[in-house]
Amino acid sequence: QELFRLLLWCILPCFVVKTAREIVRFLYIFHESRWRSIVVFLASTMSWVYLTIIVLSACMLFNLVCSLQVIHFEDYGKLLEREVDALICLEEHIRLRYYLSKISHRFRMFLLLLLLFVTASQFVILLQTTGYSGKINFADAGDIAVSSVVQVIALLLCLNAASKISHRAQGVASLASRWHAYAACCPADPQIQSTTNGSEAIPPSSSLMDYSESDSESLENTALHHNPQLLSSFVSSYHKRQALVMYLQSNPGGITIFGWTVDRALLNTLFSFELTLVLFVLGETIVFPSG
């Protein structure tokens, strides 16, 4: 609902400007019969609405798919909060990465072509606008402004959705590291806890004989050394969690375009590239008089 409301507030001014531009055009420029002017006006407006709906529908579909994956990663974070087996977490993450790879494979051409088309069109529009020496009226500039706003909104919707899901996917490693730290510091096995907490089960003389008072791990190590099965179970669980954390850190996942992950680093690169193009065009077209 928030997305639809945001799109409504962004597209409604564009529709108003487009309609006003067409009215001005047919009143002052297009000198034909009234009925023919009305037919051409309706056809021009409806064609723009149709194209805008098609482009934004594709972008909203991609945004919706990414939002569903964000919900899945939130559920995966809740799964890590519970004390579950590392194998279950590994299988669930592999399933999520498979979904992300499918989404990336199906939308990569759409994202790439949208990025190239919007960049090229905005580059040409900026070059023509800044290099034009005549007067620019509302009928000429209104259509360019409306089309530019719609293209930029569509690109921002897709990049925002892709970067959001990539950010959530890369944040899973941090959640897993925290889960591993909590599990290692506070083992959830009741047998280990009862053994480590029940100091009366260990003879004091034995404890003082094997460990000094300065040993910070005397209680836990004594409890585990007196029960080799608990020690092997704890060590095995520790290595499983460590392997899972290393796997998540090495395979962050996210939306990719032919191997390039759409994350904050890529967005910074795109912003720098677009800013370089804008400054290049302004430097080539805008000339200030020398005195």
N, C-alpha and C positions, 0 to 999 in steps of 0.2 A: 504493500500500500504506500509506503514512503517513496519507493521508486516511481510508482505511477504518479504520485502527487508531484514529485520533483520534475518528472518529464512533462507533466501538464503545465507547470509554471514556466518551464523552459520553452516549450513548443508553442504555447498559446500566444506569447508576444511575437514569435516568428510568423505565425499564421495571420495575426493582425497586420503586421508590416507587409507581408506578402499580398494580402487582400487590398490594403491601401495602395500599394505600389501598382497593382493591376488596374485599380480604379483610376488612378492618376494617368496611367499609360493610355487607357482607352478613352479618357475624356479629352486629353490634350495632344495625343500623338496619333492614335489609331482613328482616322477619320473614315468611318464606314457607316453602314446603316445601323440602326439601334439594335435590331434583333441579332444581326450578325456579330456585333460587338459583344452582346450579352453571351452568345454561344461561345465565342472565342474566350471571353473572360472566364466562364464556368469551366471550359475545357482546360485552360491554363492552370487555374486554381486547383481543380481536381487532380490533374496530373502531378502537380507538386505534392499534394496531400498523399497521393498513392505512393509516390517514390519515397516520401518521408516515412510513411508507415512501414513500407517494406524494409528500409534500412534499419529503422529503430526496432522493428520486431525481431530481426536477426540479432541485434545487439542485446535486446532484452532477453531473448532465449538463451544466449550465452551467459548473461548475467544470472539468470535463474538457475542454470545448470551449476555454475560456480557457487551460488548461494547454497544449493543443496549439498555440495561437497564440503562447504564450510561447516554445515550442521553435522556432517559425518565426522569431521575432524574434532569438533567439539565433543561429540560422543566418545571419540577415541581418547580424548583427554580425560573424560570422566572414567573411562575404562582403566586408565593408568592410575587414577586416584584410588581405585579399589585394589586390593592385594590379590592379583591373579597371576597365573603362570606366564613366564616370559614367552613361551611358545605361542600362547593365544594372542599376545600383543604383536608378535612377529607376523603371524598369519593375517591378522586384521590389517596391519600396515601394508602388507603385500597386496591385499585386496584393494585398499584405498589407492595405492600407487598404480594398480592396474586400471582403475576407473579414471585416474588423472591422465594416464597415457592414452586411453581411448578418447577422452575429451580433447586432449592436445592434438591427437592425430586427425580428428574430425573437424576441428576448428582452426587448424594452423594456417591453411590457405586463406580462409576468410580473414583472419587477423592480419596476415601479411599483406594481402591485397588491400584491405581497408587502410592499413598504415601507409602503404605506398601511395594509394590514391589520394588520401587526405593530404599527405605531405606534398605531393606533386601539384595538386589543385591549389592549395594555399600558397605554394611558392609562385605559381603562375599568376594567381590573383594579386598577390602582393607586388609582383614585378610589374604587372600591367597598371595597377592603381597608382603606384609611386612614380612610374615612368610616364604616365599620361599628363600632358601639358594643358589640355583643355579644361573646360568646366565640367564638374561632375554633379549631376542633378539626382534627385530622389529616384526617378524612374530607372536610371542606370545603376546606381549604387545599392538600391534596396534589394534587388534580386541577388546580387553578389553577397551582401551582408547576411541575408537569410540563409542562403545555401552554405556559407562558411560556418555559421553558427550551428546548423544541423550536423554538418560533417564533424566538427570538433566535439559536439556533444556525443555523437555515436562513438567516436574514437575514445573519448574519456570514459564512457560506460564500459567498454570492453577492457581497456587497460586497468581500470579500477577493479573490475571483477577478477581479472587474471592475477593482478598483484596481491589482491586480498587472499585468494586461495593459496598462492605461493607462500605468502607470509605465514599463514596458518600451518601449512605443511612443513615449513622450515622450523617453526616453533615447537613441533612435536619433540624434537631432540632435547630441547630444554626441559620439557615436561618429563621426559623419560629419565633424564639425568637427575632431576629432583626426586622422582620416584625411586630411582636406584639408591640415591643417598639416604633417603628415609628408610628404605628397606634394609640397607646395610647397617645403619646406626641403631635402628629399632626393629629387630627381627620380629616378624609377626607370628612365628611358630610358637604356639602356647607351651610346647615342651621345652623349647629353648628359654622362653621367658621364665617359666616356673623353675627351671634348673638354675638359671643365672640369678634369679631373685631369691631363691631359697638358699640362703647362705648356711642354714643349719644342716643342710644335706652334705656339706663339705666339712671335714674335720678342720678346726682352726690350726692345729699343729701342722697338718699337711700343707695347708695354704701358706703358713709362715715358713715352712721348710723349703717349699719350691719357689716362692716369690717373695721379694722384699716389699716393704711398705711403699717405696717410691715407684713401684711398677703400676702404671695407670691402667693396665689391662688385667690386673690380677684376678678379679672376680670372674669376668667373662671367660678369660683364657682358662682358668682353673675348671670352670663348669664344663667348657667344651672339651678340654683334655681328658676329663674324667668320663666323657661319653663320646667315643670315636664316631658313632653313627650320626649323632647330632652335628659333629664337626664336619663330617663329609657332606651331609645334607646341606649345611649352611654354606660351605665352600662351593658346592655344585650350583646352588641357587645364585650365589654371588657371581660366578662366572657366566651363568646364563644371562643375568641382567646386564653384566658388563658387555657381553657380546651383542645384546639387543641395542644398548646405547651406542656402541660403535657402529652398528649397522645403520641406525637412524641418523647419526652424524655424517656418515658417508653417503647416504641416499636420502637427501632432504625432500626431493619431489617438488611438484609444482606444475603450473601450466608452462609448456615449452613450445617454442616455434623453431622447428628444425634444430633442436638441441639447445637453443638459447632460452633459459628460464626467465619468464616474465616476472621479475621481482624488482625491488627498489634500485638495485644496481643498474639493471637494464633501463628503468625509467629515468634515472639520472643521466645515463648515456644518451637516450633519446632526447631528453630536454636540452642537453648540451649541443646535440646535432641540430635540433630545430632552431635553437638560439643562434647558432653559427650561420645557418641559412638566412635567418631574418637580418642579422647584422651585415651579411654579405650583400643581400639585395638592397638594403638601405644605403650601404656605402657606394653601390654602383649607380643608384638612381637618384638619390637626393643630393643635390649640389647646392651649397650655400654660396651666394655671391660674395666676392672678395672686396669688401668696402664699397 
